[in-house]
Amino acid sequence: MKNLIKNTSWVSLTVITLLAIASLSTVFAADILLLHTEGGNVIISGNVATIGYNATNSAILEWTPTHKAGLDVPWYARANITIEGYTGSLTAIWKLQWYNSGISSWVDVVGETKTTTIAAYTKGMPLTIYASTDGGTDNNKQWIASIVGGYGTGSYRVAIDVYRPA
């Protein structure tokens, strides 16, 4: 009987250990962040991005790092990215942020995100993506509509996180 209890304890400990290892491997299987930036130039391990703003969503007109608009003037965002050392699909998560002067910090505007999926990216190649589902100019998110709904006047920016699959 003692051997049965001893073997049962060992089996239980082994099962618990295997479950713990399996749960850890699930945590590390998430997408891997390749790039994060909030407008302006950022260089992280050779990865580069700039975010530009434009009132007309025109691919041929100038996109500027800052933009001034009224509550009735549309504005759009796009990012120019270069990622070193990776070729494959990318996912970009765009977030609208508002500057909260009360806490001297940028905060995400709740619910105002856009996800862009890029099927094929070639390492080291510059790529311009827009805040649309496929990264093109069609259906680029018009951000002023997000502001009029609640936050009103103030300072805003668009931030982007670019991920590759795990």
C-alpha positions in Angstrom: 0.0 0.0 0.0 2.9 2.4 0.8 4.4 1.8 -2.7 1.0 2.6 -4.3 0.7 5.9 -2.4 4.3 6.8 -3.2 3.8 6.0 -6.9 0.5 8.0 -7.0 2.3 11.0 -5.4 5.0 10.8 -8.0 2.5 10.6 -10.9 0.5 13.5 -9.5 3.7 15.6 -9.2 4.7 14.7 -12.7 1.3 15.7 -14.1 1.3 19.0 -12.3 4.8 19.8 -13.6 3.8 18.9 -17.2 0.7 21.2 -16.9 2.8 24.0 -15.6 5.3 23.7 -18.5 2.5 23.5 -21.0 0.8 26.7 -19.7 4.2 28.6 -19.9 4.6 27.5 -23.5 1.1 28.9 -24.3 2.1 32.3 -22.8 5.2 32.6 -25.0 3.3 31.6 -28.2 1.8 35.1 -28.5 2.6 37.5 -31.4 6.0 39.2 -31.1 6.1 43.0 -31.1 8.5 44.2 -33.8 8.0 48.0 -33.6 6.2 50.6 -31.6 6.2 54.4 -32.3 4.1 57.5 -31.6 4.7 59.8 -34.5 8.2 61.2 -35.3 11.3 59.0 -35.9 12.1 56.1 -33.7 15.0 53.7 -34.2 14.9 50.4 -32.3 17.4 47.7 -33.2 17.6 48.9 -36.8 13.8 49.1 -37.2 12.6 52.6 -38.3 9.1 54.2 -38.5 7.6 57.6 -39.1 4.0 58.5 -38.8 2.6 61.3 -41.0 -0.8 63.1 -41.1 -2.8 64.5 -44.0 -6.2 66.1 -44.4 -7.1 64.5 -47.8 -5.7 60.9 -47.6 -3.8 61.6 -50.8 -0.9 59.3 -51.4 0.8 61.9 -53.6 0.4 65.0 -51.3 2.7 65.8 -48.4 2.2 63.9 -45.1 3.5 65.9 -42.2 4.6 64.7 -38.7 2.1 67.2 -37.1 -1.3 68.3 -38.2 -3.7 71.1 -37.0 -7.4 70.6 -37.6 -10.8 71.7 -36.4 -13.5 69.4 -35.2 -15.0 69.5 -38.7 -11.8 68.8 -40.6 -10.9 65.2 -41.4 -7.4 63.8 -40.9 -5.7 60.6 -41.7 -2.5 58.8 -40.7 0.0 56.6 -42.5 3.3 55.0 -41.4 6.5 54.5 -43.2 8.2 51.5 -41.8 11.4 49.5 -42.3 12.1 46.3 -40.3 15.5 44.6 -40.4 15.9 40.9 -40.2 12.3 39.8 -40.9 10.4 38.7 -44.0 6.8 37.6 -43.7 3.4 38.8 -42.7 2.8 41.7 -40.3 0.0 43.0 -38.2 -0.2 46.7 -37.3 -2.4 47.9 -34.5 -3.2 51.7 -34.8 -4.3 53.5 -31.7 -5.7 57.1 -31.3 -4.1 58.8 -28.2 -5.2 62.0 -26.4 -2.8 64.1 -24.3 -4.2 64.3 -20.8 -2.6 67.5 -19.4 -4.0 66.6 -15.9 -1.6 63.7 -15.7 1.0 64.9 -18.3 0.6 61.7 -20.3 -0.7 60.3 -23.6 -3.7 58.0 -23.0 -5.4 55.7 -25.5 -8.9 56.8 -26.7 -11.0 53.8 -25.6 -12.2 51.7 -28.5 -10.4 53.8 -31.2 -8.1 51.3 -32.9 -7.6 49.9 -36.4 -5.9 46.7 -37.4 -3.9 46.4 -40.6 -2.7 43.1 -42.0 0.2 43.0 -44.4 0.4 39.6 -46.1 4.0 39.9 -47.3 6.8 42.1 -46.1 10.5 41.8 -47.3 13.1 42.6 -44.7 14.8 45.9 -44.9 12.5 47.3 -47.6 10.7 50.6 -46.8 6.9 50.2 -46.7 4.2 52.8 -46.5 1.0 51.6 -44.7 -2.3 53.3 -44.1 -4.7 52.7 -41.2 -6.9 50.5 -43.3 -7.6 46.8 -43.1 -5.1 46.0 -45.9 -2.7 48.9 -45.5 -3.8 50.7 -48.6 -5.3 54.2 -49.0 -8.9 52.9 -49.6 -10.8 52.9 -46.3 -7.9 54.6 -44.4 -9.4 55.5 -41.0 -10.6 59.1 -40.7 -9.7 59.9 -37.1 -11.7 63.1 -36.6 -14.9 61.1 -36.3 -13.3 59.3 -33.2 -12.7 62.7 -31.5 -16.0 64.4 -32.1 -17.7 61.6 -30.2 -16.4 62.5 -26.7 -13.0 64.0 -26.2 -13.3 67.3 -28.2 -10.5 69.7 -28.7 -7.0 69.1 -27.5 -3.8 67.3 -28.6 -4.1 63.9 -30.3 -1.7 61.5 -32.0 -1.8 58.1 -33.6 0.5 55.3 -32.3 1.2 52.1 -34.1 2.5 48.7 -32.9 3.8 46.4 -35.6 3.8 42.6 -34.8 5.0 39.5 -36.6 3.5 36.1 -35.9 5.2 34.0 -33.2 
